[in-house]
């Protein structure tokens, strides 16, 4: 497998005859007011939203309707013929319909993450709309601050997406393990994420599920991942799919009105910035939507007394979390925010 994106079907397995089509309106839940890990609880891992009920680990199973169902171990030899060695001893991440594993390409000793999707588990909405949309948009995204898609393979009822592997896990786990991030380093992360987001928006693609779990740490940068709710749309079209995590959702989503997905992305990234430096969520998702909206309107969040933040930092994430979407800066405008611009200029000087 080369570094360029490829697509193939393994002849050793018959390709699935079922068509692919996204999930409807849904929110994934997040810890209410703090990112601190609870004692005895496993950290959330990144590449996808958490699932509530894990699949059994048996190799070959049958559905009630008699259809065969395969798991990733059944395709180990097929991966080996591609020069890929799978590590299925532990999962990097788990989603409602998919699991992510680590793999090494023995042709070049590069590490990859492999997202295994069980097509038989997908709802018709996911199969026919969201998954094809995810793959189609992801192929178009080539940016140093977005996790890149390397290859797509289909066999039997499984779809495999191989992507960049981030050895340091996701940003939620990092904050859980280390607490709030120093304002300067968080500003570096924000500048990288904003550049990745601005690039997506320049391609008319909105992410719609920005949260700490979907940000992967690499050796020298962070990258946005998990494009399961992406949508390609022009600036004038409003979205009516209320997806993503409630804790990171802009007020217009919580109010259930049509929203500009590009501007809702900016709000969500503002929440990410707040969480990075304070180690807490700005709003408690356990409250009713109408209560959260009023808290958002009045900026009723708490910055811990133990945390000192500069006016540049506070004014920047507050600008991103502007209640009125029409007054909220675009991702391109956000590149000029005082917490973000200095790190972009510094990176430009180093690369120059």
N, C-alpha and C positions, 0 to 999 in steps of 0.2 A: 504494500500500500504506500503510495506516495503522499507527500504533504498536501498535494492538491486534492480537492474534493472529488470523490468518485462515487459511482452508484453501480450496484450490481445485484444479480440474483444468483444464489448458489444453485448449481445444477443438481447437487446431491439431495436437495429437498425441493419438493414441488412448491412453487410460489402460491401464496394464499389467493384464492379466487374472490375473496370478499373485497368490495370497494372500500377505500378509505374516505372518511368524511371529516366541532369543538364543544366544549362543554357549554351549557347555557349559563345563566346568571349564577354565580357562586362566590362565596368568600372563603378563603382559607384563614384559619385562626392563628393568632400569634399571642405570645405572652402579654399580659395586660399592661403592666407599668414598669417592668424591669426586665432586662435581658439576662439577669443572673441565673445560673444553672441551679436547678433544685437538686438537693442531695439525692444521689442514687438514680438520677435521671440521665439517660443518654443524650448527648448534644444532638441538635438537629443538624443534618448534613444537607448540602446545598443544592444540587443540580435540579431539584424539583420540589414541589410542595409535598408535605408529609402525607402519608396515607394512613387510614385508621385501621384497616384490617390487612395484615400481611398475607401473602400467598403461602400455602404450604410449600415445603422445600423439596418434595418428592420430584423425581426426574420427569416421568411421563404420567400425566393424569388424564382423566376423562371428565368432560362436562356432563351434566345431567342429560343433555340431548345426545350424548354419545360422541360428540366431536372430540378429536384428539387435541390435547393441549401440550405444548412443548415449553421447556424452560431453557435458560441460556446454556446449561451444561450439555444439552443435547446437540449443541452446535460447536462444541469445543474443537472437534476435528476440522470442521469447516473453517474456523478461525485459524487453526494451525496451518492449513493449506495456504492461507493468505499471509503467513508469517507472523500471525498475532498470537501471543500467549496470554490467555485470560487468567485473572486472579479472582476467583469466585468465593474466596474464603470469607470476605466481608464486603458489604455494599458501601459504596461512596454516598449513595443517596437512594431514596425510595419515594416514589410518587403513587398516586392512586392507581395508575395503569402501567407503571414502568419502574425499573430498577436500574441503578448505575453501578458499573464495576470498573476496576482498573485493568488495563491491558498494556503489554509492551510489544512494540513492533520490532521483531528480531532482525528485520532488514536494516534498521538504522538505530536500534536501541532507544527509540523515542517512546515515552509514556503517553497513553491516551486514556480517556474515560469512554466507556461504552454504555450507551443508554439502550436498554432492551425493553421493547414495548410489545406487550401481548395484545394483538389485535382483537382476539376473542373477548377481551375484557372491556373493550372500549364501548362507550355509548355511541349511538348513531351520530349524535352531534359532534362528539370528539372525532370519530372516525371520518366523517364526511366533511367537516369544516375546519376544526381547530388544528388537527394534526397535519393535514395537507398545507394549511396556511403557515404553520410553524416551519415546516421543512422548506417551503417555497421562499419565505422571507429570509430564513436563516442562510440559505445559499447566497443571497445577495449581500450579506453583511461581512465585509472584510475590513476590520479595524483592530488596532492593537489593544483596545480596551473593551472588546467584546469577545467572549469565548467563541472560537471558530469551529465550524462544522467541517470535518475532514472527509467523511465517507458515509454512505447510506447503503445498507444491504437488507434484502428482504428474503425470507425463507419460511415456508409453511405459514404459521400464524404469527410469526415474529418479524418485527422491524428493528434493526440495529442502527443506531446513529453513533459514529465515533467522533469524538471532539477533543479539544485541548484538555489536558489534565493539570489542575492546579494542586500542587503538592501540599499547600498550607490550609486547605479546606475553605470553608465559607466564612463570611464576615461575622455572622451571628456567633458561630463557635468561637471565633477569635475574641469577640467582645465578652462572651460568657467566661472565657478562660482568663482574660487579661484586664477586664474592666474597661472603662472609658478610654478612648484613644486621645493622645496628646493633640491639641488643636492644630499644631503645625502639620503633623503627619496626617491627621484627618483631612486637612485642607488639600494635601497632595492627593489623597484618595478621591476627594470630591472633584478635583480638577480632572482626574483621569476618567471618572465615571461620567462627568458632564460632557467631556469630549466624546466618549463613546455614545452617550445619549444624543448629543447634537448631531453626530454622524447618522445615527438611526433616523432621526427626524428629517435630516436632509434627504434621505431616501424615501420619505413619506411613510415610514414605518414607526408605529408606536409600540412600546413594550407592554404596558398595562399590568405589570406585576412586579414592580421594583420593590425590593425589600432586602434586608441583610442576608437572608438565606440564599438569595439569588445573585449574590456578589461573591466571586471567587478570588482568593488571594494567590498570587503568583510570587516568584522570587523578588521582582522589582516593581510590581504594579497590582492593581485590582482590575477585574473585568466583570462586566454584566453577563449573566447567563440566564438560562431557562426562558425560552422564547415561546412557551406554550400558549400565551394569550396575545401574541403580537397581531397587529392588524395594519395593513397598508391602506392608507386613506389620505385624502387631501385635507388641507387645513380648514375647509369649510364644512366638512361632513362631521356630524355629531355621532358619537357612539352610544348605543343603548344596551350594550352588554356590561353588566355591573360585576366585573370580575376582579380578582386580586385579593389582597389581604385587607381586612377592615381597618386594622391599625394604621395602615399606610394610605388609606383612601382619602381622596380630596372630598371636600364638602358636597360638591355637585353629585358625586356618586352616592354618598350617603342619603342625599335628598331624593335620589331616584329620578333625576332629570337627565336629558341628553347632555353629553359632555364632550369637550374637546380632549381626545386622549393624549395629545402632545402636552397640553397644559396640566393634565392630571399626572402625567409622568414627572413633571417638574415638582409638583407637590410631594409626590412619593419620595423623590430624591432629597427633598428638603427634610422630610422625616428621617431618612437615613442619616443625613448630616447631624440632626439633633441627637439621634440615638448614639451615634459614634462618640460624640464628645460628652454626653451626660450619662450614658449607660442606663437609660430608661426611655420608655415610650412617652411621647408627649400627651397622648390621649388614651383613656382606658376603653378598650374595645368591648368590655362587658356591659358598658352603659348603652341605653337605647340610642339609635341613630340620631334622633332629634336632639338629644342631650349632647352628644358628641359634636354635632353641628354648631350648637351654641357655644360650646367650649372653643371650637375652632374659630368661630367668628370673633370671639373676645380674646383670643390668644391666651386662654387660661391653662397654661402648662407650667410646670415647675422645673426650674434649673436648680439642682442641688447646691446648697450653700458651700459645699466643699469643692465645687468646680468653678474655676475662674475662666471666663470666656471674654475675649476681646469684643469690642463693638463691631469690628469687621466680620467676625464669625457670626454673631447674633443677627446682625442686620442682613446677612446673606441667607441664612436658612429661613429667616422671617420673610424675606422677599419671595423665596421659593414657596413658602406656605402662605401666600396672599389669599385671603378668603375669596374674593371676587376673581373668578378665573379670567375675566376680561382685563383685569389689572395685573394679573400674574405675568412675570417675565417669561419669555420663551426660553428654550434651552440655549439658543444662540445668544440671547441677552444675558443669560446667567454666566456665560464665559467672562463677562465684564464685572462680576460681583467681586467685592474687595477680599473675600476669603479665598477666591478661586483664581483670579487673574495672576497674582504674584507667582503661583506655582506653575502656571502655564508659561509665563515669561521665563522662569528659571529653567524649565525643561527645554524651552526653545534655545536658550543660550548654551546649555550643555550639548544639545544635538548639533548646534551650529559650530 
